Structures are given as structure tokens and as C-alpha cells.
């Protein structure tokens, strides 16, 4: 129970342990703890920033999507309009073409008929003259038949 | 409890330190050292305290060497818990900047704690083992082999801790306030008149000396008393069985609390020493 030399031994041991702890134990442990605390704080800040950025991006994406949809609708509208316009135009053109072709055909037919008529008229005239000659050869009374011939010619 | 003891012999045996001293006939032990005076060494206190201290320091050092700031292992997490706990207490109490205070507090806390925890080892185990070794290894009478395994029940150890802290109190007082400032603190408080210098000096010196004294005696008194109660319970024969358990459970609270109080008061005293009033 008495105080004795043990005290000195314990004092030395105490000093050595404190010194050891101060040099080799405390600094690395505290450094690790403080670094981790900093890492965690940084990580939290980063995740918060990321969250905010994500929200912003989502908002932006929604806006862009809306815009794109509107644009697409407009384009489709325009395309429809254009298509019906083209159809109308084409129909009109086809119609015109047909009219033109028909008119051309008509005029060609008319020309041909006129030509054929003319030809026919000439041939009939020749034929009529040849017939007249033959009739005349048989019946001298050409004057009596000339009104018939004239009538025929006029009919053609 | 060994049957050949009387109760008082048994208690006395368990509360006696194994001591060593050098006499004219070379190194002597225990009863031969009864009148060796100051130069007696309590080898059980020294061996247990230094052994436990080395164990704790080795454990903390092995963790500190591998400490990384990423995901900690379970051992590292445990050690960091203790370090963080001590650090929180130091930071909230001591406002100066010091590289010493926090490691000092950690050393005091864990070292005193493991030494206190020796109190939970059943009281007969270590003395009996020591007795058997003494009897069969060295041919000694087992009654003459002492083994007080709780180092904090030795006044020498608690006073060594307290004197170490006291030295630091003086050191910080002089370092922070200068010798003049320290002297002024001792003589000009609490009454700021030159006539009162002797009164002030007596009051302040008592205050100053009361700190290490109370530190040492509080730890010693608590642990000595609890060890004594454990030993008394051990003398009760069969009735010791239901009594040991609640007393031990109670000490799960008491032992860390005493270590914490010693650490906390150390921090408070050093913080008082470092601050101007």
C-alpha cells in the first residue's frame, strides 16, 4: 500500500506510452478519419449537384420533346397539304393533257376527213366524168343528164 | 477461496502486491522486502500495466499502420470509434491547439480502461495460477506468492498517472502564461489585493495540488473498493454465486466510467491550465 519505486517505473511507462501514441497511433488514425469525413462530405455535395443537374436535364429534355412533337406535327401538316396540292395539280394536268390529246385527235380526224373528202370528191369527179363519158357514149343527150351529174357532185 | 486461509488472511493475501527489492544478499521478493523502504518494486503492477499497455498500443498501432480512408475494416471501425469519441471530447473541451492533449487522452482512456477491466477477472484465478507457478516452479510457499492483477488498485500507478498529468498542468501553465503569469495566477486570485497574497497563494496551491491528488485517489479508491468487494463476496462460500454476477454487471458501468472520468478531468485540467482567466 505504500508509495515506492514502482511509481517511477509507472511514470516512465506512462510517458513512453503517451509518446508512442502521439507519434505512431494518433496521427494516422485521425488522418484517415478526417479524410473519410471530407470524402463523404464531398460525395454528398456531388450527389446533390448531380441530382440538380439531372432535374435540369429532365426539364430540358421534356421541353425539347414537346418542341420536337410540335415540329413533327407541323411537318406532317405541311406534307399533307403539299400532297393534296400535288394531287390536285396532277389531276388538273392530266385533265388538261387529255383535253389537249382529244382536241388534237379531233383536229387530226377532221383534217383526215377533209383530205379524204377532197380526194373522194376528186375521184368522184373523175368517176363521174368517166361515167358521164360512158353514158355520153351511149346516150348523146348529155345535156339531159348533166343536171343528174351535178346533183351527184353536189351531194358528195 | 483456499480453505487453509482465515478470511482476513485471504483478503490480505489478495490485496498484497508482489514486490521485489535488492538487499545485501542480492534480489529479494515479497516478505523479505518488508523493510526495503522506497526502493521496492511492485512487479505485478509493473508487469500487468506495461503488458496491457503494450498490448493496447500494439493493437492500435497495427490498425493505425493499415488505416485507410476508404471503407474501413471492422477492427478499424472499432478503433476509429474510440479515437473519434476521445477526439470529440478533446475538441469540445480543449480550445487551444495541441498535438499532445488528444493522444494523451486516448492513451489514458484505453490504458486505464484495460487495466480496470482486469477487475472482472475472477479474483482467485490469477493469484492461484501465480501460487501454483511459485510452488512448483520455484519451490515457494503459495501463501507467500502475491499477485494483485488490477494495476489501478495500486496507488503507485494512479499517482504516476496523476503526477504525469500534474507535470503537464505546470508545463502548460508556464508555456501559455509565462512564469510571471503563472505566479500571478497563484497569488492574485481570488482576492486582487497585495495584502492577500499569502492567503491567495495558500488557496491556489491547494487548488492546484488537489487536482492530481483527487485524480489519483479517485481512481485508486474506486478500483480498490470494488476489488475489495469482489474479494469479500468470494469469502461467502456458496452465496458468492448470485452476488458476483450483479457486482460484475455493475462494473461494466463503473470501470469504463472511471477511465472516462480520468481522461475527461485530464482534458479539463489541461484546458484550464492553458487558458487565461
Interface residues (C-beta under 8 A of the other chain):
Chain A: X1 X2 X3 X4 X5 X6 X7 X8 X9 X10 X11 X13 X14 X15 X17 X18 X20 X21 X22 X24 X25 X26 X28 X29 X30 X31 X32 X33 X35 X36 X39
Chain B: X17 X19 X37 X38 X39 X40 X41 X42 X45 X46 X49 X50 X53 X57 X60 X61 X63 X64 X65 X67 X68 X69 X70 X72 X76 X79 X80 X83 X84 X87 X99 X100 X102 X103 X104 X106 X107 X111 X154 X155 X156 X157 X159 X160 X161 X163 X164
